[in-house]
Amino acid sequence: MSKDKDKDHKHAPEAKQPSFEGGGMNTGVALIGFILCFIAGAGLMWAYDTNRNRQGGAAVIPADGASWSDDESPVPVSSKDPTWGSRSAPVTIVIFSEFQCPFCSRVEPTLDQVKTTYGADKVRFVWKNEPLSFHDKAKPAAEAAQAVFALKGNDGFWKFHDTAFKNQSALSAESYEKWAVAAGADLAKFKSELASKKHQKKVDDDHALAQKAGVNGTPAFFINGVSLSGAQPFDKFKTVIDEELKKANAKIASGTPKDRVYVVMSQENKKNAPPAKEEEEEGEKEDTKTVWKVPVGNSPQHGPATAAVTIMEFSDFQCPYCKRVGPTMKGLKEKYGDKIRLVWKNEPLPFHPRAEPAAQLALEARAQKGEKAFWDAHDRLFESQPKLEDADLEKIAGDMGLNVEKVKAAIKDHKFKKDIDADMEVADDVQASGTPHYFINGRRLVGAQPQDKFEKIIDDELKKVADMVSKGTAADKVYDAIMKDAKGAPEPEKKNVPLSPGSPWKGAANAKVVIQEFSDFQCPFCARVEPQLAEVMKNYGDKVKLVWRDKPLPMHPEAPLAAQAAREAFKQKGPDGFWKMHDKLYSVQQKEGALKREALDGYAKEMGLDMDKWKTALDNGVHKASVDADDKAGTDAGISGTPAFVINGYFISGAQPYPKFKKLIERALAESGKN
């Protein structure tokens, strides 16, 4: 295995793919023209000296928080660190990350899913800076983020954090100033903070902690002290978090104070940690043995149906890591020829807005000129990436000799949406939560892995298939035979949540499918899922009833009053009034002060509400009991994060893509006997 010249600075493995609210991936392949990716050490990464040097000078405490410290932990954290979640949360996840690392960016949707699944009362995130030496923009970005933290506290830091990761290619001094202002910081004060250089010490101290704790790549995580390295998928986090929740709750029940749980649990986990494994073993952790049921369907194919090995590729034309694996796929075709068949599945990730139009072009090329045209478009799209705007797509279509007007219409009308949604439903079934994601005769391989990783599984499958054929299985029936006993989609989670007769709703009063939405007007993920819900209502009409349930989260101080405001709009003007206020609150959510009382009063006046009744209701908390009852109903059902949905009992956590909703709605409709 290759080693970096600066062995203390490497990317953690992207051997796993995080999920949406979305997607990311993991690979062990070299980054062509950039850097080599290296496998970080497995096991528990401990060895931090609690008597480390403290930050010199006055402690930098965020603008929105009191001083606190968990210095006794082997991986100490304090109020000097940007934090999301409750101080008394039973599980603390310490994140070692940096803003220029693509794998750190890739794991962000997974961390969002953790937040929406568990909520701030159960999970606390603590940020630690680990700028890698070969990322020249990482340390300045870290210092800028710390400056925003000093000025605007946790809320400002996470706003800057989100913007930086969404615009990772635009890291620069000018961008930091713009993002700092967008996060609520005063520009002059921000410039002064940076000029003082005082945040360099915090970044350096975080790096020293990372080294002493055994962190040898980014991203890296300590979950109550248990190490998880790399851009891992949600299920990897969930496994550790669930176990730690059980242990932590047992500690609390036995008398451990909640704000001491992290220290106690991390000390205990350090004591019980198994010896760290060698780096080279990291790549063997992935489950490549389980065979998953992945149907070919009507997807584009390259190679004969008689091929012994079928490689399903879930991919995205805007994803740079999908592009990077192209030479590997070419090498496999050259080596194995007709022994392999490549099947393409579209999985345009929600944060790649040009992936879906590009997929429409490729499928329209197939419709116009057949299978070969699809793969020609496939190659041209990846060659053009990241240039995938309308003009770029039209040029590709023209160069291919396609009917450009039909291509433009396909993109505009989302002509192949059903096909793309079908692929995404399959991806959800087999937990292919990011791109690129492969199934080799049903065996999972995640990320832009090197060719030898593919060859190892392919060679193994060729032996198995040869045995099958020798025993009478027809060559063109091999894949079907393998799929017959393959693992199918897991049963969706269910929750029993009684309906509240006084809740705002829209749709059909007597619809067979009822969608209960637990949401929070200050939650950015709740706002993010609104387009999916609009699509649900557009496509299903009177087949569904959408019911609103309030669940203002503790870390959103303005959410409870906003919920009561929407309830008062509902009382005065019925469902139309509620949904009008609902839409308004989400449209202004990210603006400074947009959910404070003065702003809410302004929205009420715009809507023509009776302001005397409005003032009485909000001043006296008239609707607080209703909001609290909804919150309790969600908590009683085990719902701790937002947004969360219960569809005739089927549970969805987080801002999931439309196909996820569609699949469960269709299932609920079928079970209700309504078509």
C-alpha positions in Angstrom: 0.0 0.0 0.0 1.3 3.4 -0.9 2.4 5.8 1.8 2.2 9.6 1.7 5.5 11.4 2.1 3.9 13.3 4.9 2.6 10.3 6.7 0.9 12.4 9.5 -1.4 14.0 6.9 -3.7 11.9 4.9 -7.3 11.5 4.0 -9.1 8.9 6.0 -10.4 6.1 3.8 -13.5 6.7 1.8 -14.1 3.0 2.0 -17.8 3.7 2.7 -20.5 5.9 1.3 -22.5 8.2 3.5 -26.2 8.6 2.9 -28.5 11.5 1.8 -30.0 13.9 3.0 -27.3 12.5 1.1 -24.8 11.0 -0.3 -21.1 10.7 -0.3 -18.8 7.8 -0.9 -15.7 6.0 0.1 -12.8 4.9 -2.0 -9.3 3.6 -1.8 -8.1 4.9 -5.2 -5.4 7.4 -5.9 -6.7 10.8 -6.8 -5.3 11.4 -10.3 -3.5 14.7 -10.6 -4.2 15.5 -7.0 -3.1 13.4 -4.0 -2.9 9.8 -3.0 -5.6 8.7 -0.7 -4.5 6.5 2.2 -6.1 4.2 4.5 -6.3 5.4 8.1 -5.7 3.1 11.0 -8.6 1.0 12.1 -9.6 0.4 15.6 -9.7 2.9 18.5 -7.5 5.9 18.1 -6.5 6.8 21.7 -3.4 8.1 23.4 -4.1 11.8 24.1 -2.3 13.3 27.1 -4.9 15.1 29.2 -2.1 17.4 30.5 -1.7 19.0 27.1 -0.8 22.6 26.7 -3.8 24.9 27.1 -4.6 27.6 24.6 -2.6 30.6 25.5 -4.2 33.9 26.5 -7.9 34.4 27.2 -10.1 31.5 26.3 -12.2 32.0 23.2 -15.7 31.3 24.3 -18.5 31.6 21.7 -20.9 34.5 21.8 -23.8 32.3 22.6 -22.5 30.0 25.3 -21.2 29.7 28.8 -17.9 28.2 29.7 -17.8 24.4 30.2 -15.2 21.7 29.8 -14.9 17.9 29.4 -11.1 18.1 29.8 -10.9 14.8 31.7 -11.9 12.8 28.6 -9.2 11.1 26.6 -10.5 13.3 23.7 -11.2 16.5 25.6 -13.8 19.0 24.4 -15.0 22.3 25.8 -16.9 25.5 25.1 -13.9 26.6 23.0 -15.1 24.1 20.4 -18.0 24.7 18.0 -20.8 22.4 19.2 -24.2 21.2 17.9 -26.6 19.5 20.4 -27.2 19.4 24.1 -24.4 19.6 26.7 -26.2 16.6 28.4 -26.6 14.5 25.3 -25.7 10.9 26.1 -23.6 10.5 22.9 -20.9 12.9 21.9 -19.4 12.7 18.4 -16.0 14.6 18.1 -15.4 15.4 14.4 -11.8 15.9 13.1 -12.3 17.5 9.8 -11.3 20.3 7.4 -13.0 22.4 4.7 -10.8 21.5 1.7 -11.0 17.7 2.0 -13.5 16.2 -0.5 -14.2 13.2 1.8 -15.0 15.5 4.6 -17.6 17.2 2.4 -18.9 13.9 1.3 -19.7 12.7 4.8 -21.8 15.8 5.6 -25.1 14.4 4.4 -24.6 11.4 6.6 -24.0 13.7 9.6 -27.2 15.6 8.7 -29.0 12.3 8.8 -27.6 11.5 12.2 -28.9 14.8 13.4 -32.4 14.3 12.1 -32.5 10.7 13.3 -31.4 11.2 16.9 -31.9 14.9 17.6 -29.9 17.3 19.8 -31.0 15.7 23.1 -29.4 12.4 22.2 -26.4 13.3 20.1 -23.9 16.2 20.5 -21.4 17.1 17.7 -18.1 18.8 18.6 -15.9 20.2 15.8 -12.1 19.9 15.8 -9.9 21.4 13.1 -7.5 19.0 11.3 -6.3 20.9 8.2 -4.1 18.6 6.1 -0.7 19.9 5.1 -1.3 19.4 1.4 -4.5 21.4 1.4 -3.2 25.0 1.2 -6.6 26.5 1.8 -7.7 24.3 4.7 -5.9 26.2 7.6 -7.1 29.7 6.5 -10.6 28.3 6.2 -10.4 26.8 9.6 -9.2 30.1 11.1 -12.0 32.0 9.4 -14.6 29.5 10.8 -13.2 29.9 14.3 -13.4 33.7 13.9 -17.1 33.4 13.0 -17.5 31.1 16.0 -16.0 33.7 18.3 -18.2 36.4 17.0 -21.6 34.6 16.4 -21.3 31.4 18.4 -22.4 27.9 17.4 -25.2 29.1 15.1 -22.8 31.3 13.1 -20.2 28.7 12.9 -22.5 26.0 11.5 -23.9 28.4 9.0 -20.3 29.2 7.8 -19.5 25.5 7.9 -22.5 24.5 5.7 -21.7 27.3 3.2 -18.0 26.4 3.0 -18.7 22.7 2.3 -21.4 23.6 -0.3 -18.9 25.9 -2.0 -15.7 23.9 -1.4 -14.2 24.8 -4.8 -14.5 28.5 -3.9 -12.4 28.6 -0.8 -10.7 32.1 -0.7 -10.2 35.1 1.5 -13.0 36.9 -0.4 -15.4 34.0 0.1 -14.7 33.8 3.8 -15.7 37.4 4.2 -18.9 36.9 2.3 -19.7 33.7 4.1 -19.0 35.3 7.5 -21.4 38.1 6.8 -24.0 35.6 5.6 -23.5 33.8 9.0 -24.4 37.1 10.8 -20.9 38.4 11.5 -20.0 42.1 11.2 -17.4 42.4 8.4 -15.1 44.8 10.2 -15.1 42.7 13.3 -14.5 39.5 11.3 -11.5 41.1 9.5 -10.2 42.2 12.9 -10.5 38.7 14.3 -8.5 37.3 11.4 -5.9 40.0 11.5 -5.2 39.3 15.2 -4.1 35.7 14.3 -5.4 34.6 17.7 -7.4 31.7 16.1 -4.2 30.1 14.7 -3.5 28.7 18.2 -6.9 27.0 18.4 -6.4 25.3 15.0 -2.9 24.3 16.0 -4.1 22.9 19.3 -6.8 20.9 17.5 -4.1 19.5 15.2 -1.9 18.5 18.1 -4.8 16.8 19.7 -5.5 14.9 16.5 -2.0 13.7 16.4 -1.9 12.5 20.0 -5.3 10.8 19.6 -4.0 8.8 16.7 -6.0 10.6 13.9 -4.1 10.0 10.7 -6.7 11.2 8.1 -9.8 13.2 7.6 -12.7 12.9 8.3 -12.3 11.0 11.6 -14.8 10.6 14.4 -14.8 9.7 18.1 -18.3 8.5 19.2 -18.1 8.6 23.0 -14.4 7.9 22.4 -15.0 5.0 19.9 -13.2 5.7 16.7 -14.8 5.7 13.3 -12.5 6.7 10.4 -13.4 8.0 7.0 -16.6 9.0 5.1 -18.6 6.1 6.4 -22.3 5.4 5.6 -25.1 6.2 8.1 -25.5 2.6 9.2 -21.9 2.5 10.5 -22.6 5.6 12.6 -26.0 4.1 13.7 -24.4 0.9 14.9 -22.0 2.7 17.2 -24.5 5.4 18.3 -27.2 2.9 19.2 -24.7 0.8 21.3 -23.4 3.9 23.0 -26.9 5.2 23.8 -27.7 1.9 25.6 -24.5 2.1 27.6 -24.9 5.8 28.4 -28.5 5.5 29.4 -27.6 2.7 31.8 -24.9 5.0 33.3 -27.5 7.8 33.7 -30.0 5.4 35.3 -27.3 4.3 37.8 -26.6 7.9 38.8 -24.0 9.3 36.5 -24.9 13.0 35.9 -25.8 13.7 32.3 -23.1 16.3 31.8 -20.5 13.8 33.0 -21.6 11.0 30.7 -19.2 11.8 27.9 -16.2 11.9 30.2 -17.1 8.6 31.9 -18.0 6.8 28.7 -14.9 7.9 26.7 -12.7 6.9 29.6 -14.4 3.5 29.8 -14.2 3.0 26.1 -10.5 3.9 26.1 -9.9 1.3 28.8 -11.8 -1.4 26.9 -10.4 -0.5 23.5 -9.0 -3.5 21.5 -5.5 -3.1 20.1 -5.5 -1.0 16.9 -5.3 -3.0 13.7 -2.7 -2.5 10.9 -3.7 0.1 8.3 -3.6 -2.5 5.5 -6.5 -4.3 7.2 -8.9 -1.3 6.9 -9.8 -2.2 3.3 -11.0 -5.6 4.3 -13.7 -4.3 6.6 -16.3 -3.8 4.0 -18.9 -6.5 3.6 -18.4 -7.7 0.0 -19.9 -11.2 0.7 -23.6 -10.5 1.1 -25.4 -10.8 -2.2 -28.1 -8.2 -2.7 -31.1 -8.4 -5.0 -30.5 -5.7 -7.7 -32.8 -6.1 -10.7 -31.5 -5.2 -14.2 -34.8 -3.8 -15.3 -34.8 -1.6 -18.4 -31.5 0.0 -17.5 -28.7 0.8 -20.0 -26.3 -2.1 -20.5 -22.8 -2.6 -21.9 -22.0 -6.2 -22.5 -24.0 -9.4 -23.3 -26.8 -10.9 -21.2 -24.7 -14.1 -21.2 -21.9 -12.4 -19.3 -20.9 -14.4 -16.2 -20.5 -11.2 -14.1 -23.0 -8.3 -14.0 -21.7 -5.1 -12.5 -24.5 -2.7 -11.4 -23.3 0.9 -11.2 -25.3 3.5 -9.3 -23.8 6.8 -10.5 -24.3 10.5 -11.0 -23.0 12.5 -14.0 -22.0 15.5 -11.8 -20.2 13.4 -9.2 -16.4 13.9 -9.6 -15.7 10.5 -8.0 -18.0 8.8 -10.5 -15.9 10.4 -13.2 -12.7 9.3 -11.5 -13.6 5.6 -11.7 -14.0 5.8 -15.5 -10.5 4.5 -16.3 -11.1 1.6 -13.9 -14.3 0.5 -15.7 -12.4 0.8 -19.0 -9.6 -1.4 -17.7 -12.1 -4.0 -16.6 -13.8 -4.1 -20.0 -10.4 -4.5 -21.7 -9.3 -7.3 -19.3 -12.6 -9.3 -19.1 -14.4 -8.5 -22.4 -17.7 -10.3 -22.8 -17.3 -12.0 -19.4 -18.7 -8.9 -17.7 -21.8 -6.7 -18.3 -22.0 -3.2 -16.9 -25.5 -2.0 -16.0 -26.1 1.8 -15.4 -28.4 3.0 -12.6 -29.1 6.7 -12.3 -28.7 8.1 -8.8 -28.5 11.9 -9.2 -27.6 13.2 -5.7 -29.7 16.2 -4.4 -26.8 18.5 -4.0 -25.8 17.9 -7.7 -28.4 20.0 -9.6 -27.0 19.2 -13.0 -26.9 15.5 -12.5 -30.6 15.0 -13.4 -30.5 17.1 -16.6 -27.4 15.2 -17.7 -29.2 11.9 -17.0 -32.1 13.1 -19.1 -29.7 13.8 -22.0 -28.1 10.3 -21.8 -31.5 8.6 -21.7 -32.8 10.7 -24.6 -29.7 9.8 -26.6 -30.6 6.1 -25.9 -34.2 6.7 -27.0 -33.1 8.3 -30.2 -30.1 6.2 -31.2 -30.0 3.1 -29.0 -27.7 1.6 -26.4 -24.4 2.7 -28.0 -25.6 6.3 -28.0 -26.2 6.1 -24.3 -22.7 5.1 -23.6 -21.4 7.7 -26.0 -23.3 10.3 -24.1 -22.1 8.8 -20.8 -18.5 9.3 -21.9 -19.0 12.8 -23.2 -20.8 13.9 -20.1 -18.0 12.8 -17.8 -15.5 14.4 -20.2 -17.4 17.7 -20.0 -17.8 17.6 -16.2 -18.1 19.9 -14.3 -19.4 21.9 -17.3 -22.9 20.5 -17.4 -25.1 23.6 -17.9 -27.8 23.7 -20.6 -25.4 25.1 -23.2 -22.9 22.3 -22.5 -25.6 19.6 -22.8 -26.9 21.1 -26.0 -23.4 21.1 -27.5 -22.9 17.4 -26.5 -26.3 16.6 -28.1 -25.4 18.5 -31.3 -21.9 16.9 -31.5 -23.6 13.4 -31.2 -26.0 14.2 -34.1 -29.0 14.0 -31.8 -32.3 16.0 -32.3 -31.3 18.9 -30.0 -34.9 20.2 -29.7 -36.0 16.8 -28.4 -33.1 16.7 -26.0 -34.1 20.2 -24.7 -37.7 19.1 -24.3 -36.6 15.9 -22.4 -34.6 18.0 -20.0 -37.3 20.6 -19.6 -40.2 18.1 -19.1 -38.2 15.6 -17.1 -39.2 13.0 -19.7 -37.4 10.1 -18.0 -38.3 11.0 -14.5 -40.1 7.6 -13.9 -37.0 5.7 -15.0 -34.7 7.8 -12.8 -37.0 7.5 -9.8 -37.2 3.7 -10.4 -33.4 3.5 -10.2 -33.4 5.6 -7.0 -36.0 3.3 -5.5 -33.7 0.3 -6.2 -30.8 2.3 -4.7 -32.9 2.8 -1.5 -33.9 -0.9 -1.4 -30.2 -2.0 -1.5 -29.0 0.9 0.7 -26.8 2.3 -2.1 -26.8 5.7 -0.3 -24.2 7.5 -2.4 -22.2 7.4 -5.6 -20.4 5.6 -7.1 -21.8 2.4 -5.7 -21.4 -1.0 -7.3 -22.9 -4.5 -7.0 -20.9 -7.2 -8.7 -23.3 -10.2 -9.1 -25.0 -8.6 -6.2 -21.9 -8.1 -4.0 -21.4 -4.6 -2.8 -18.3 -2.5 -3.5 -18.6 1.2 -2.5 -16.8 4.1 -4.0 -14.1 4.8 -6.7 -12.1 1.7 -5.7 -8.9 0.7 -7.5 -9.2 -1.9 -10.2 -7.7 -4.8 -8.2 -10.6 -4.5 -5.7 -13.1 -5.1 -8.5 -10.9 -7.9 -10.0 -10.8 -9.8 -6.7 -14.6 -10.0 -6.6 -14.9 -10.6 -10.3 -12.4 -13.5 -10.3 -14.2 -15.1 -7.4 -17.6 -14.8 -9.2 -16.2 -16.2 -12.4 -15.2 -19.4 -10.6 -18.7 -19.6 -9.0 -20.5 -19.1 -12.3 -18.3 -21.6 -14.1 -19.5 -24.1 -11.5 -23.1 -23.1 -12.0 -22.9 -23.5 -15.7 -21.2 -26.9 -15.4 -24.2 -28.0 -13.4 -26.7 -26.9 -16.0 -27.5 -23.2 -15.5 -27.9 -21.5 -18.9 -25.4 -18.7 -19.4 -28.2 -16.1 -20.0 -29.9 -17.2 -16.8 -27.0 -17.0 -14.4 -27.8 -13.5 -13.1 -31.4 -14.4 -12.5 -30.3 -17.6 -10.7 -28.0 -15.6 -8.4 -30.8 -13.0 -7.7 -33.3 -15.7 -6.8 -31.8 -16.1 -3.3 -30.3 -12.7 -2.9 -31.0 -10.3 0.0 -34.0 -8.1 -0.7 -34.9 -4.7 0.7 -35.3 -4.6 4.5 -38.8 -4.1 5.9 -39.4 -0.4 6.5 -39.5 0.8 10.0 -42.9 1.4 11.5 -44.2 3.7 14.3 -47.6 4.0 15.9 -48.5 7.6 16.2 -52.2 8.4 16.9 -53.7 11.2 14.9 -54.5 14.5 16.6 -58.0 15.7 15.5 -57.0 19.4 15.7 -53.9 19.3 13.5 -53.6 21.4 10.4 -53.8 19.3 7.2 -54.2 19.4 3.4 -55.2 16.9 0.8 -58.3 14.8 1.0 -60.1 14.5 4.3 -60.9 10.8 3.9 -57.7 9.8 2.1 -56.6 6.2 2.6 -53.0 7.4 3.1 -52.2 9.8 5.9 -48.8 11.4 6.1 -48.0 12.9 9.5 -45.1 15.4 9.3 -43.2 16.2 12.5 -41.5 19.4 11.7 -39.8 22.6 13.1 -40.0 26.0 11.5 -36.4 26.8 12.4 -35.0 23.5 11.2 -33.1 23.9 7.8 -33.7 20.2 6.9 -37.5 20.7 7.3 -37.3 23.6 4.8 -35.2 21.4 2.5 -37.8 18.7 2.3 -40.6 21.0 1.2 -40.1 20.4 -2.6 -40.5 16.7 -2.1 -43.7 17.2 -0.2 -45.0 19.5 -2.9 -44.3 16.8 -5.4 -46.1 14.3 -3.3 -49.2 16.5 -3.2 -49.0 17.2 -6.9 -48.7 13.6 -7.9 -51.1 11.9 -5.4 -53.8 14.6 -4.9 -56.8 13.3 -3.1 -55.1 9.9 -2.5 -53.2 11.4 0.5 -53.7 13.6 3.4 -50.8 15.6 4.8 -51.1 16.3 8.5 -48.8 18.8 10.3 -47.4 17.9 13.7 -45.2 20.4 15.6 -41.9 19.3 17.0 -39.8 22.4 17.8 -36.3 21.1 18.7 -34.5 22.3 21.9 -31.6 23.8 20.0 -34.0 26.0 17.9 -35.0 28.8 20.4 -37.3 30.5 17.9 -39.2 27.4 16.8 -41.8 27.2 19.6 -43.1 30.7 19.1 -43.1 30.2 15.3 -45.2 27.1 15.8 -47.7 29.0 17.9 -47.8 31.7 15.3 -48.8 29.2 12.6 -51.4 27.7 15.0 -53.0 31.2 15.5 -53.1 31.7 11.7 -54.8 28.3 11.5 -57.3 29.3 14.2 -58.2 32.6 12.5 -58.2 31.6 8.9 -58.3 27.8 8.8 -56.1 25.5 6.8 -55.4 28.2 4.1 -54.2 30.5 6.8 -52.0 27.9 8.4 -50.3 26.8 5.1 -49.8 30.4 4.0 -48.0 31.2 7.3 -46.1 27.8 7.0 -44.9 28.8 3.5 -43.9 32.3 4.7 -41.9 31.0 7.6 -39.9 28.6 5.5 -39.3 31.1 2.8 -37.6 33.6 5.3 -36.2 31.0 7.7 -32.5 31.7 7.0 -32.7 35.5 7.3 -31.5 37.1 10.5 -34.3 37.6 13.0 -36.9 36.2 10.6 -38.6 34.1 13.3 -38.5 36.6 16.1 -41.7 38.1 17.5 -41.4 41.4 15.6 -41.1 39.6 12.3 -43.9 37.3 13.1 -46.2 40.2 13.9 -45.3 41.6 10.4 -46.3 38.4 8.7 -49.6 38.4 10.6 -50.4 41.9 9.4 -49.5 40.9 5.8 -52.0 38.1 6.1 -54.7 40.3 7.4 -55.1 38.5 10.7 -56.9 40.1 13.7 -54.0 41.6 15.5 -55.7 41.9 18.9 -56.5 38.2 18.8 -53.0 37.5 17.5 -51.4 39.5 20.4 -53.5 37.8 23.0 -52.7 34.3 21.6 -48.9 34.8 21.4 -48.6 36.8 24.6 -50.5 34.2 26.6 -49.2 31.1 24.9 -52.7 30.0 23.9 -51.4 27.4 21.5 -48.5 26.2 23.6 -50.4 23.2 24.9 -51.2 22.0 21.3 -47.6 22.4 20.2 -46.4 20.6 23.3 -48.9 17.7 22.8 -47.6 17.2 19.2 -44.0 17.3 20.5 -44.8 14.7 23.2 -46.7 12.4 20.7 -43.5 12.3 18.5 -41.2 11.7 21.5 -43.5 8.9 22.8 -43.2 7.2 19.4 -39.4 7.5 19.4 -39.1 10.5 17.1 -36.4 12.8 18.2 -35.4 14.7 15.1 -37.0 16.7 12.3 -38.2 16.4 9.7 -39.8 13.0 10.4 -42.8 11.4 8.7 -45.2 8.6 9.5 -47.0 7.3 6.4 -49.8 5.0 7.5 -47.4 3.8 10.2 -44.3 3.6 7.9 -41.5 5.9 9.2 -39.2 8.2 7.3 -36.5 10.1 9.0 -34.9 13.2 7.5 -35.2 15.2 4.3 -35.3 12.2 2.0 -35.6 12.3 -1.8 -39.0 11.9 -3.4 -38.6 8.2 -4.4 -38.4 7.3 -0.8 -41.8 8.9 -0.1 -43.2 7.4 -3.3 -42.2 3.9 -2.4 -43.9 3.9 1.0 -47.0 5.8 -0.3 -47.4 3.2 -3.1 -47.1 0.4 -0.5 -49.6 2.1 1.8 -52.0 2.5 -1.1 -51.7 -1.1 -2.1 -52.3 -2.2 1.5 -55.4 0.0 1.7 -56.9 -1.5 -1.5 -56.8 1.9 -3.2 -55.2 2.2 -6.6 
